[in-house]
Amino acid sequence: AFDAMDNIGIDLSDKIPLLMKKMENPDTRNKGNRLAAAERIIRLQPSNRKVIDILTELLRSRAGANDHHTIEILAIAGPHAKQAIQVIRSFLNHKNSEMREVAEKAIKAISPQ
């Protein structure tokens, strides 16, 4: 629903507190839903330090299944996610080539040269 509203130009900035609540709630049924909320916040507010901090810590914990999506969200934040570069770099040596590729793309998005 958020994507559809965003696509037709409806300002969703006032929904950030609701999305933050969903993202921070440990009772949210799965990490995918929490990451979806984080992604929407970053798309609306790429400089949201709290979300970037949480995503960076998730990567540090090596949660596994959601690392790919977490790195993609940090890439969306671009230069605002510079603090995550070191953690993302650790994925350049990942056994999975897709993880290495998404890490490389994220680093380029966060630190364009």
SVG drawing of the C-alpha trace seen along z (x, -y; Angstrom):
<svg xmlns="http://www.w3.org/2000/svg" viewBox="-2 -15 39 35">
<polyline fill="none" stroke="black" stroke-width="0.4" points="0.0,0.0 2.8,-2.4 4.5,-1.7 1.3,-2.5 0.7,-5.7 4.3,-6.8 4.2,-6.0 1.2,-8.4 3.0,-11.2 1.2,-11.0 3.5,-12.3 4.1,-9.6 6.5,-11.4 3.8,-11.6 3.8,-7.7 7.5,-7.5 6.5,-7.2 4.1,-4.4 6.8,-2.6 9.4,-3.1 7.1,-1.5 6.6,1.5 10.3,1.8 11.3,1.5 8.6,3.9 10.2,7.3 6.7,8.7 6.5,8.0 6.0,11.5 9.1,11.8 12.3,9.9 11.1,9.5 8.2,7.2 10.6,5.3 13.0,4.8 10.1,3.8 9.3,1.0 13.0,0.0 13.2,-0.2 10.2,-2.4 11.6,-4.7 14.9,-4.9 13.2,-5.6 11.3,-8.5 14.1,-9.7 17.5,-8.4 19.3,-10.2 17.4,-8.4 20.3,-7.7 18.3,-5.4 17.3,-3.1 20.8,-3.1 22.2,-2.2 19.8,0.7 20.5,2.0 24.3,1.8 23.9,3.7 21.8,6.4 24.7,6.9 27.2,7.0 25.3,9.8 25.4,11.8 21.7,12.7 22.0,14.6 18.9,14.9 18.2,11.1 21.7,9.8 21.2,9.3 18.1,7.2 19.7,5.3 22.7,4.3 20.3,3.3 18.5,0.9 21.7,-0.6 22.7,-1.2 19.4,-3.1 20.5,-5.4 23.6,-6.2 26.3,-8.4 24.1,-8.7 25.1,-5.0 28.9,-5.6 29.1,-4.1 28.1,-0.7 30.9,-0.6 33.3,1.5 30.6,4.1 29.5,4.2 33.1,4.7 33.2,7.9 30.7,9.3 33.1,8.9 34.7,12.2 31.4,14.0 31.1,17.5 28.0,16.6 28.7,14.6 25.4,12.7 26.3,11.5 29.6,10.3 27.9,8.5 25.3,6.8 28.1,5.7 30.1,4.2 27.1,2.3 26.2,1.0 29.8,-0.3 29.6,-2.1 26.3,-3.7 27.5,-4.7 30.9,-5.9 30.7,-6.9 34.1,-7.7"/>
</svg>
